[in-house]
Amino acid sequence: MYMDQKLTPLFDRLVEFQQEQPVSFHVPGHKNGRLLSPSAIPYYDSILRLDLTELPGLDDLHAPEGVIAEAERLAAEYFQADHTYFLVGGSTSGNLAMILAACSAGDEVLVQRNSHKSIMNGLELSGAQPVFLSPDFDEEVDRYTSPSPSTLVAALKEHPQAKALVLTYPDYFGRTYNIKEMIDLAHSYHIPVLVDEAHGVHFSKGHPFPCSSLHYGADAVVHSAHKMAPAMTMASYLHVRSSRLRRDRVEYYLQMIQSSSPSYPLMASLDLARAYLASIKFQDIQTIMESIGKVRGLLASSDAWVVLPDTDYEDPLKITLHVKHSSTTKEIMGLLEKEGIYPEMATHNQILFIHGLAPFSRWDELGKAVKSVNERLKNKSGHATIDTAKFFSEPIQELALSYQEMTQLTHIDVSLREAEGRIAAEAVIPYPPGVPLIMKGERITPRQMDTLASLLEKGVRLQQRNTGIRVFRE
């Protein structure tokens, strides 16, 4: 018997509870929004009425039996998982929990090298021994995308006792790959596959979007509902569909990692986001695709960049501009922002626009911005480019030190050039997308230093406090 996907049990119960006008002698301290700065009332008043705690009838995220349990069951049925867990700590909390559930200290884990920093943090917390699979450079999109099946085959032969394979799908730009082949290869060695599918929550709709890795047999999949669906920031899902991954371990680590005071507005937004996705009809998707086509056409009218083609391997909601050599992405981002247009992110050579699951409407503003950028850059001279095609020298790579060894060492901060040949004591992470350029425990190569220097020169922002590179004393 199928559940009614129009239902939003958690959200509805919060609204009903508030309509009862309860007297609060409990947390949170804002007392249903009554204790609030006057200037904030127009923005926070409605949402704080739903910002409740584990009161009778409102259930408990860490031991759900009522409306939260029902909301999670609805999500599991919609996404075709055995069980879906609500996450209030972003996909980060899901990534940490599934890695900790799958492996222990000293276990070998096969990991896609260009994964999000939360994957690396999960590995460090578990004490696992990562074996990194370098991604191939995709000439079609001029960036690294995913490891090849041949790289995975070689890694499986060298490390047949690995406890898990961790993959990212799609990449930040929406590029996918034949993940089914990778999943089948890992399963042939009885190895569970954990997928950071943060940007693919809408893949549940099927064509014209790529298929979700859940459809292809992944054992655990994390979705950032807030990235592509109408959920609040940090609201995410963890789906499990596997006999290779113990649910009790997943639940144990989730209650350890997530707050003991989870946000009800965040959880309710997950309930609403699932219902919204389930409600999207074929005609709605057609309207969205028509809007995407118009946006792509408008953006293609610029001489400063090329709009990368939409293929069967791309998420159509992601629109990537490949910037020509006459301009820098930092310069173009600044010009767009002056016109009130805010893209998602920029790398050294590409700018990402996210269309979203609603038709675009502010055509005049976008057209004006593109025209303005064209005018300002029409006489721009060229600039140096960065060659990243040979950044990863080895297809399979291990750290120079284990995480256990790293805890026994002290560190110092050095300049870029002094770091060459040393072992990094912290990850160097351009953000976004949050993928480590240099990993903690990795011996720093001359090519990494050259690339990092070029990125910094182009204004790429690093997510770290110190201005140099932190390395271990050896």
N, C-alpha and C positions, 0 to 999 in steps of 0.2 A: 504494500500500500504506500503510495507516494504522499509526501507531506505537502501541504499548501505553501509554496514558496512566497506567497504574498504576505504571509504572517511575519510579524516582527515582535515576538513575545516579550523580549527584554525591554525594548523601547516602549511598548504599550504599557507594561507594568510600571515603568518609571513615571510615565505620564499619569496613569491612574493614581499612583501613590501621591503625587503632588496635588492632584485635584481633590484629594481627601483633606487637604490643608492640615498636615500633621504638625504637632507641636514638637519642636526639636530640643531634646536634652542629650544630644549626641554630636559626634563630629560629622562633617567638617565644620571648621570654625566660622565659616561665612554665614552659617545658619540659613540655608536655603536662599542665599543671595541677599539677605537683609543687611549683613555687615559688609558694606562695599563702598569704596570711594565713589562719590557722586558722578565723577567724570567717567567712571567705568560702567555705570549702570546700563546705558544704552547698548553696550557691547556684551556684557557678561550676565545680565539679569536672567534671561531665559535659560541659558545653558546651566547656570549654577543651581537652578531649581531642580535639575536632574542630577546634580553632582551629589550623590547620596553614598551611603555606606552599606555594610552587610546587615540590613534590617530584616525583620521577618517578612517573607514573601519576595525579597529581592535577590535571594540566593547568594552563593559564595563561589567566586571564580576558582578557588583552589580545592573545592569539594562540591561541585555543582550537582544539584538534585532537582532544581525547579526551572525558572525562566532562563537562566544562563545555560543550563544543560539542554533545554529545548532549542535555544538559539544555536548552540553548537551542533546539535543534531541536524537542524535545518541546513546549516552550512556544510556539514559532512555529506549530506545527501546531494546538495547542489553541486559541490565540487567533486563528488564521487570518491570520497575518502572513507576509510573505515572509521576514522575519528578526526575531528577538527578542533583545535584548541585556539581560543581567543588570546591574542597577545597584546599587552598594553605597553610593552617596551620596544616596539618596532620589530622589524625582521631580525634585528640583532639578537633579541632574546630567543627567538626561534632557532636561529643558527647556532647559538651557544648550546641550547638544550639538546638539539638533535645530535650534535657532535659529542657532547658529554655522555649522551645515552648510548652512543654507538661504540665508544672506545675508551680505553683507560691508559694510564701512564705506561709509556714504552711501546704501545701498539703502533704498528705502521698504518698510516692512512694515506691514500692516494688523493691528491688535491690539485684542482685546476689552479695554476700559478697566478692567473689574473683574477683572483676572487676578492671579494670585499674584505675589508680589514676585520670585520666581525668574525669571519671564518678563521682568520689567523689568530684572533684572540681566543676563539673556542679551542683551537688546537693547543695553544699555550696553556690554557686553563686545565685541559685534560691531561697535559703532559705527554701527549702522543708524539710519535715520530713521523713528521710529514714527509712525504715523497711528492715533490711538485712536478706537475705535468705542464710543460711550457706550451702556450698557445701558438698556433701557426699565424703567420702574417698574411692577412687576406688582401691581396692586391686590389680587389674589386672595391673595397671600402677604405683602403689605405690605413689599416690599423690591425692590431692583434685581436683575434676573436676567440677561438676555442682550440683546445688540443685536438689533434687528429686521432682517429681510431687506431692508427698504427703506433702512435705514442702510447696509448693506453694498453695495447696488446703487449708492447715491450715491457711496460711497467708491471703488468700482471704476471708476466713470466719471471721477472726479477723479484717480485714481492707477492707471491701467491697467498701469503698469510695475512695480507692487509685486512683490516677490520672494517673499512668503509671506503667508498669513492665519493668525493665531494665535488660537485660541478656547479657552475653558474649558467643560468639559461633563463631568458636571453641576456645579452650583455646590456650595458646601460643604454646603448643606442637602439636596442630592440632587435639586434641581429641574433638569429637562432642557428641551429645546426642539427645534424642527424643525431639527436641525443638518444633515440631509441637504440641505435647500434651500440652506443656506449653503455647504456643500461643493460642490454642483453649480454654484452661482454662481461661486465662485472658480475651479473647474476650467474653466468656460467662457472664462476669461481665461488659462488655462494656469498658474494660480498654485497651488502646493502648499498644503495645509491641515495645520497642525500643531496637535494637540489635547492640552491638559493635561487628561487624564481621570483624574486622581489618585484620585478617589473612586469610580471605576467599574470596578474590576477584575472584579467579580462580574457585570457586565453581559454577560459572555461566556455566562452561563447562559440568557439570553433571558427570556421571560415567566415570572413577573410583574415582572421587572426590565426597565428600559428597554434598548434596543439599544445596543451599543457604537458609537462613531463609526467604528471600524474596519470594521464591517459596512456603514456608509454611504459608505465610500470615502476616509476620511481618509488622508493620506500618512504621517504619523508620529503615534503616540499613546503617551503616557506613563501608566503605571499605578503608583500606590503600592500595592504588594501588601500592605504592612503595615497599611494603613488598614482594609480590609474583608475581607481574606483572612488566613489564619493564617501570616503571615510575620513575621520580626523587624523591628523598627523600622529604617528606612532602606532596607530591601530593596524594590526597585522593578523595573519592566520598561520598556524602550523598544521599541516595535514599529514596524517600517517595512514599508509595503506601497505601493510607489510607483516609477514611472519618472521622477518629477519631482524626486526627492531622491536625491542620490548617496550610496550606502552607504559608499564609501571616505572621504567627508568626515565622515559620522557617526562612523565608527570612529576616524578621526584625532582628532576632538575628544573622544571618549569616553576614549581613552587619555591625552589631555592633562588632562582634568578629573578623572577618577577616580584613586584611589590606586593606586600601583604595587605596593602590598601589600594587595590586597583581602581582605576577611574571608570565610573559607570557611564559617563558620556562617551568615553572611548569605546567601551564594550558595546554600548547601544549603537554607535555608528557602524560597528562591524555587522550588527544585526540588520541595519538599514542598507548598508552597502551590498550585502548578499541579496537582499530582496530587490534592490535596484538592478543588479546584474541579471537576476532571474527574470525581471520584467521587460528587459530589452527585446524588442521584436525585430524581425527581418527588415521591416520598413525603416525602423529607427537606425539600424546599422547602415542601410543604403543612404540615408540622409547624412549620417556621419561621414561616410566615404565620399560623398559628393562635396561636403565641406572641406575635407582633407585635400581633395583634388584642387579646389579653388585656392586654398592656402598655398599649396605647392606651386601652383601656377603664378601666384603673386610673388612669392619668394624667388621664383626662377627668373624674374624680370631684372634681377640685379646683375651687374658685371663684376661684383666683388667676390662672388662665390658661385659654386655649382651645387645644385640640389641633387644629392645622391639618389639614384633610381630606387623605386619601391619594387622589391622582388618577393618571391614566395618565402624567402628566408627572413624577411623583415616584418616587424610589427608596424602596420600602416599608421598607427597613432604617433610614431616617432618620425620626425622630419629632420634630416641631417644636412647641414650646409658644409661643403668642403671649401674652405677659404682659399682663394687664389694667392699667389706669391706676392702680389702687389700690396697686400694688407695683412695685418695681424688680427687674430681673433679678439685679443684684448681691446684693440682699437674699435673694431666693429661692435663688440658688446657695449662699449661705452657710448657709441653713437646711437645704438638702438635704445639703450636705457634712457638717454636724453629725450627720446621721442615717446617714452612711456611703454616700450616693448621690452619684456623681460624673458629671454630664453631660459631654458633649464640650466644649461652649463656650456662651457667651452673648454676644449683641449688646446694644444698648441696649433692645431690645424683644422679643427671642426667645431661647429656650433650646433647644439641640439635644441630643437623645438618640440614640445610635447603638445599635441593637439587635444587629447582628452576625449571623453565619451559624450561630448555635447557638441552640437553644430557651432561653428565660430560665427560671430556676428559683427565684430568691430572692424569691418573691411576698410573703411576710410582711414582709420588710424594706422593699420598695418601698411596700407598702400603709401601713405604719407611718409612713414618711417623708411620704407625701402627706397623711395625716391630720394629722401634726404641723404641716406647713406651713399647712394650712387653719386649724388652731386658732390659730396664732401670728399669722395675717394677717386674721382675721375682722373685726376692728374697725379695720383700716388705712384711713387717709384717702388721697385721691388725690395725684398728683404730676404735675409738668409732663412733657409728651411732646415728642419731637423730630420735626419735620417734615423728612423727607429726600426727599420726592417730587420736588423740583425742584433736587436737588443738582447734577446735570449739566446745564449750561445749553445746551451745543451737542452735537448728535449726532456730529459729527466734529471731532476736536481734535488739534492738534499742539503740541509743546513750544515754549516761548519761546526755548530755546537748544538747539543740537545738542549731542550728547555730546562732540564734539571741542571746541566752544567752552567747555564747562564745565570742561575740564581746564586751561584758561588762566586761570581765575578763582580768587580766594580767597574765603573765606566767613567769616561771623560768626554768633554765636548771638543771637537777639533774642526778646523776649516775644511772646505770641500776637498782641496788637494791633499791635505794631510790624512784624509779618510781612506784614500785609495789603498787597497790591500789589507785594511783592518776589518774587523768583524762588527757589523752594526749592532748597537745595543738598543735601538728602537727602530721601528719601521719609518720609512720616509714615504709620506702618502699625499699625493696631489688630491685635493678635494674640492668639488666632486671630480671623479666618481668614487673615490675612497678605496681605490685599488693600490696596494703598496708598490712603489717603484723599487724600493729596496726593503727587504724583509729583515726583521729582527733575527739575528743569528746567522745572517748571510755574509760571506766575505765580499767586500765591495770591489767591483771591477773598474778598470779605467773607462770602459764604455758607459757604465752606469754614471760615473762622475761627469763625463762629457755631456751625456743626455740631461742630467739634472741641472748642470750649469746652463745649458741652452734653454731649458724649460723656465728656469728662474729669470733668465734674461727676457723671456717673452711674457713675464708677468703671471705665470702659473702659480697659484697659491698652494702652499704646503700646510698640512694640518699638524703643526708641531709648534712648540713654544720657543725652543732654542733656535738660534740663527745658523749654527753650524750643524755638524753631524755628530751624533752621540755614538761612541764606539766603546767596546770592551777593552780594558787593560789586559794585555797578554804577557 
